[in-house]
Amino acid sequence: MREAQIMLGERIKQLREGRGWSQDTFAHLAGLNRAYPHRLETAKVDMRFTTLLKIARVFGLSPTELLQFDDVGQRPKEQLSEQ
């Protein structure tokens, strides 16, 4: 479960940075507390399904597309497990 949270955080960060958004901008667009993106990206919080829907919408993705981790986690798997 923890590995999936790490990968989702990295996916969100990649998508956010790919759009040139700061964490504050992303939080505003998604209707989130401004500290929340950092907590998501560093896997310090387990988000609700409704938050997942908000985030997917902001990126113009379906929840399924948001959860595709094919291009995420260039780090070796053992590094993901250590966090």
N, C-alpha and C positions, 0 to 999 in steps of 0.2 A: 504494500500500500504506500509506504513512504517513497519508494522509487517513482511511483506514478505521480505523486505530489511534486517531486523534484522535476520530473520531466514536464509536467504541466506548467510549472513556474517558469521553466526555461522557454517553453513554447510561447507563453504570454509575453515574456521579455523580448523574445525575437520578433514577435509580431508588433509589439509596441515600438521597439527601436526601428524596425523596418519602415514604420510610418513617420518616424522622426518625432514621436510624442514623448514628452517627459512623463514621469509617473504622475505628476499633478494633473497634466492634461488628460491622461488616460483615466484617472480617477473621476475627473469632472465629466468626461464624456459617458462613462459607464454608470455614473450616479453612485460612486463609492466614496467612502471616507478617504481623504488624501493619503493616509498612512497605509491603507490596505494594499495597494499594488506592490509595495516593497515586501510586505508580509507574504503575499501570494508568490512573488517571484523567488523568494528565498525559502519557500515551502514551510513557513512558520504557522500557517493557518490551513485548516481544512474547510474549503468553501462550501456553501450551500448550493443546491441545484439552481435556485433562482439567480444566484450570483453568476454561475456558469452561463446561464442563458443571457444575462446582461452583457457579459464579456464577449460571448460569441456574436451577439448582435452588433456591438460596437465595431468589431473587426469585419463584419459582413459575412460571417461564417455560420454554418449550422453547428450545434453542439458536437455532432459527430466529427465535423471537420476540425474543430478546435482541439479535439482529443486525439488527432492523428499526430503521432510523435515520430514519424519517419525521419524528419530533418532535425530532430532535437537530440541533444545529449551527445556531443562529439567526444565527451570524456569517456574513458573506459568504464565499464559497468561497475567495477569494484570501487571506483571513486564515487559513484552515485550512492552505493550502499553505505559508504563511510559517513555520509552526512546525516 
